[in-house]
């Protein structure tokens, strides 16, 4: 929906799950695979031990800290990545006019937001997505202009403003929710590593996730990194950073460019509003886009040696 115009479009069959459930499942699977999970821990890179061929790391957990070393460090420390800040200043570039993300989940919400459907409210100041997850809870995720949030007096009022512009229902609990935020979303890292360090996930670059591919980018990037990581653990070579740059561009950034194009259209409400009636009348016209979004990632293709 944009303004008072709407379109209902078919999507491939899927499932909606909250980040809380997904993250907990991922942690359980990692622990079962032998990972030592350390919650609320800050990681600080230390110089390389050249003789041992290992990277030193400082772990801080509250008042406790411990030094360890590793043959390879994989940095997936999110949008606000700081892992390489001192070694590679300026290589993480935030796009001008980038929006920030806000989100929350409700136990109860208007029946208008039915299960099995993603509701998207779009406005000049950003967009709000709503979907039912497990236990029929309603999850809200939004990408909004920081200035709009400031003018509205906070994320709740900013989300309400977008919903009202599209005629989607608001309810009192919106103002009482515990909202979570992100740093500015659209960003790019020019170099995805340093000596015995490789960067992936949101820390490697991100765009406004209107197409819902954020987690897909992260998982696909991890799968694409696996053979290079194993190679780096066995025998580190500086060229691995450049090879990872190239592979990440081919697997992840190519998909992000498509999402970036969709987000650019959303910043032109008049164009979007003019398009919606046609999309609603001919929903099959969007099939090539949804099929393109639903296609497999080339994660497991081996590089030509």
For each residue, the residues with C-beta under 8 A, 3 or more apart:
1: 4 5 6 7 119 120 121 122 166 167 168 276
2: 5 121 122 123 166 269 272 273 276
3: 165 166 269 273
4: 1 166 167
5: 1 2 273 276 277
6: 1 166 276 280
7: 1 276 277 279 280 283
8: 280 283
9: 279 283 286 290
10: 283 286 287 290
11: 14 118 290
12: 290 291 294
13:
14: 11
15:
16: 118 131 132 133 139
17: 21 22 133 134
18: 21 22 105 133 134 137 139
19: 22 23
20: 23 24 105
21: 17 18 24 25 133 134
22: 17 18 19 25 26 215
23: 19 20 26 27
24: 20 21 27 28
25: 21 22 28 29
26: 22 23 29 30
27: 23 24 30 31 37
28: 24 25 31 32
29: 25 26 32 33
30: 26 27 33 35 37
31: 27 28 34 35 37
32: 28 29
33: 29 30
34: 31
35: 30 31
36:
37: 27 30 31
38: 41 59 61
39:
40: 61 62
41: 38 59 60 61
42: 59 60 61
43: 57 58 59 60 77 83
44: 57 58 60
45: 55 56 57 58 73 83 84 86 87 194 197
46: 55 56 57 58 67
47: 56
48: 54 55 56 195 196
49: 52 53 54 55 56 69
50: 53
51:
52: 49 69
53: 49 50 71 236
54: 48 49 69 70 71 196
55: 45 46 48 49 69 70 71 72 73 195 196 197
56: 45 46 47 48 49 67 68 69
57: 43 44 45 46 67 68 69 70 73
58: 43 44 45 46 65 66 67
59: 38 41 42 43 65 66 67 68
60: 41 42 43 44 64 65
61: 38 40 41 42 64 65 66
62: 40
63:
64: 60 61
65: 58 59 60 61
66: 58 59 61
67: 46 56 57 58 59
68: 56 57 59
69: 49 52 54 55 56 57
70: 54 55 57 73 196
71: 53 54 55 196 232 233 236
72: 55 196 197 198 229 232 233 236
73: 45 55 57 70 83 196 197 198
74: 197 198 199 200 225 229
75: 81 83 84 197 198 199 200 203
76: 199 200 201 202 203 218 222
77: 43 80 81 82 83 203
78: 81 201 202 203
79: 182 183 184 185 187 202 203 206
80: 77 183
81: 75 77 78 84 85 92 189 199 202 203
82: 77 85
83: 43 45 73 75 77 197 199 203
84: 45 75 81 87 88 91 92 193 194 197 199
85: 81 82 88 89 92
86: 45 89
87: 45 84 194
88: 84 85 91 92 191 194
89: 85 86
90: 93
91: 84 88 189 190 191
92: 81 84 85 88 187 188 189
93: 90 187 188 189 190
94: 98 183 184 186 187
95: 98 184 186 187 188
96:
97: 145
98: 94 95 184 185 186 187 208
99: 126 143 144 145 146 184 185 186 208
100: 143 144 146 149 181 182 183 184 185
101: 141 142 143 144 181 182 185 209
102: 141 142 144 149 155 158 159 179 180 181 182
103: 139 140 141 142 179 180
104: 139 140 177 178 179 180
105: 18 20 133 137 138 139 140
106: 109 137 138 140 173 177
107: 135 137
108: 138 173
109: 106 113 130 138 171 173
110: 113 169 171
111: 114
112: 168 169
113: 109 110 117 119 130 131 132 138 169
114: 111 117 132
115: 132 136
116: 132
117: 113 114 131
118: 11 16 129 130 131 212
119: 1 113 129 130 131 168
120: 1 127 128 129 130 210
121: 1 2 127 128 129 130 162 163 165 166 168
122: 1 2 127 162 166 266 269 272
123: 2 126 127 161 162 165 166 269
124: 267 269
125: 144 145 148 158 161 162
126: 99 123 142 143 144 145 148 158 162
127: 120 121 122 123 142 143 144 162 210 266
128: 120 121 140 141 142 144 159 162 163 168
129: 118 119 120 121 140 141 142 210 212
130: 109 113 118 119 120 121 138 139 140 168
131: 16 113 117 118 119 138 139
132: 16 113 114 115 116 136 137 138 139
133: 16 17 18 21 105 137 138 139
134: 17 18 21 137
135: 107
136: 115 132
137: 18 105 106 107 132 133 134
138: 105 106 108 109 113 130 131 132 133
139: 16 18 103 104 105 130 131 132 133
140: 103 104 105 106 128 129 130 159
141: 101 102 103 128 129
142: 101 102 103 126 127 128 129 155 158 159 162
143: 99 100 101 126 127 185 208 209 210
144: 99 100 101 102 125 126 127 128 148 149 155 158 159 162
145: 97 99 125 126 148 149
146: 99 100 149 150 184
147: 150 151
148: 125 126 144 145 151 152 158 161
149: 100 102 144 145 146 152 154 155 158
150: 146 147 153
151: 147 148
152: 148 149 157 158 160 161
153: 150 157
154: 149 157 158 179
155: 102 142 144 149 158 159 179 181
156: 159 160 174 175 176 177 179
157: 152 153 154 160 161 175
158: 102 125 126 142 144 148 149 152 154 155 161 162
159: 102 128 140 142 144 155 156 162 163 174
160: 152 156 157 163 164 170 174 175
161: 123 125 148 152 157 158 164 165
162: 121 122 123 125 126 127 128 142 144 158 159 165 166
163: 121 128 159 160 166 168 169 170
164: 160 161 167 168 170
165: 3 121 123 161 162
166: 1 2 3 4 6 121 122 123 162 163
167: 1 4 164
168: 1 112 119 121 128 130 163 164
169: 110 112 113 163
170: 160 163 164 174
171: 109 110 174
172: 175 176
173: 106 108 109 176 177
174: 156 159 160 170 171 177
175: 156 157 160 172
176: 156 172 173
177: 104 106 156 173 174
178: 104
179: 102 103 104 154 155 156
180: 102 103 104
181: 100 101 102 155
182: 79 100 101 102 185
183: 79 80 94 100
184: 79 94 95 98 99 100 146 187
185: 79 98 99 100 101 143 182 206 207 208 209
186: 94 95 98 99 206 207 208 260 263
187: 79 92 93 94 95 98 184 205 206
188: 92 93 95 205
189: 81 91 92 93 192 199 203 204 205
190: 91 93
191: 88 91 194 241 245
192: 189 198 199 200 204 241 244 245 248
193: 84 197 198 199 240 241 244 245
194: 45 84 87 88 191 197 241
195: 48 55 236 238
196: 48 54 55 70 71 72 73 232 236
197: 45 55 72 73 74 75 83 84 193 194
198: 72 73 74 75 192 193 225 228 229 232 240 241 244
199: 74 75 76 81 83 84 189 192 193 203 204
200: 74 75 76 192 203 204 218 221 222 225 248
201: 76 78 204 217 218 221 222
202: 76 78 79 81 205 206 214 218
203: 75 76 77 78 79 81 83 189 199 200
204: 189 192 199 200 201 221 248 252
205: 187 188 189 202 248 252 253 256
206: 79 185 186 187 202 209 214 217 256
207: 185 186 256 259 260 263
208: 98 99 143 185 186 259 260 263
209: 101 143 185 206 212 213 214 259
210: 120 127 129 143 259 262 263 266
211: 258 259 262 293
212: 118 129 209 216
213: 209 216 217 255 256 259 293
214: 202 206 209 217 218
215: 22 218 219
216: 212 213 219 220 255 297
217: 201 206 213 214 220 221 252 255 256
218: 76 200 201 202 214 215 221 222
219: 215 216 222 223
220: 216 217 223 224 251 252 255 297 299
221: 200 201 204 217 218 224 225 248 251 252
222: 76 200 201 218 219 225 226
223: 219 220 226 297 299 300
224: 220 221 247 248 251 252 297 298 299 300
225: 74 198 200 221 222 228 229 244 247 248
226: 222 223 229 230
227: 230 231 302 303
228: 198 225 231 232 240 243 244 247
229: 72 74 198 225 226 232 233
230: 226 227 233 234
231: 227 228 234 235 237 240
232: 71 72 196 198 228 229 235 236 237 240
233: 71 72 229 230 236
234: 230 231
235: 231 232
236: 53 71 72 195 196 232 233 240
237: 231 232 240
238: 195 241 242
239: 242 243
240: 193 198 228 231 232 236 237 243 244
241: 191 192 193 194 198 238 244 245
242: 238 239 245 246
243: 228 239 240 246 247 303
244: 192 193 198 225 228 240 241 247 248
245: 191 192 193 241 242 248 249
246: 242 243 249 250
247: 224 225 228 243 244 250 251 303
248: 192 200 204 205 221 224 225 244 245 251 252 253
249: 245 246 252 253 254
250: 246 247 253 254 298
251: 220 221 224 247 248 254 255 297 298 299
252: 204 205 217 220 221 224 248 249 255 256
253: 205 248 249 250 256 257
254: 249 250 251 257 258
255: 213 216 217 220 251 252 258 259 297
256: 205 206 207 213 217 252 253 259 260
257: 253 254 260 261
258: 211 254 255 261 262 292 293
259: 207 208 209 210 211 213 255 256 262 263
260: 186 207 208 256 257 263 264
261: 257 258 264 265
262: 210 211 258 259 265 266
263: 186 207 208 210 259 260 266 267
264: 260 261 267 268
265: 261 262 268 271 272 275
266: 122 127 210 262 263 272
267: 124 263 264
268: 264 265 271 272
269: 2 3 122 123 124 272 273
270: 273 274
271: 265 268 274 275
272: 2 122 265 266 268 269 275 276
273: 2 3 5 269 270 276
274: 270 271 277 278
275: 265 271 272 278 279
276: 1 2 5 6 7 272 273 279 280
277: 5 7 274 280 281
278: 274 275 281 282 285
279: 7 9 275 276 282 283 285 286
280: 6 7 8 276 277 283
281: 277 278
282: 278 279 285
283: 7 8 9 10 279 280 286
284: 287
285: 278 279 282
286: 9 10 279 283 289 290
287: 10 284 290 291
288: 291 292
289: 286 292 293
290: 9 10 11 12 286 287 293 294
291: 12 287 288 294 295
292: 258 288 289 295
293: 211 213 258 289 290
294: 12 290 291
295: 291 292
296:
297: 216 220 223 224 251 255
298: 224 250 251 301
299: 220 223 224 251
300: 223 224
301: 298
302: 227 305
303: 227 243 247
304:
305: 302
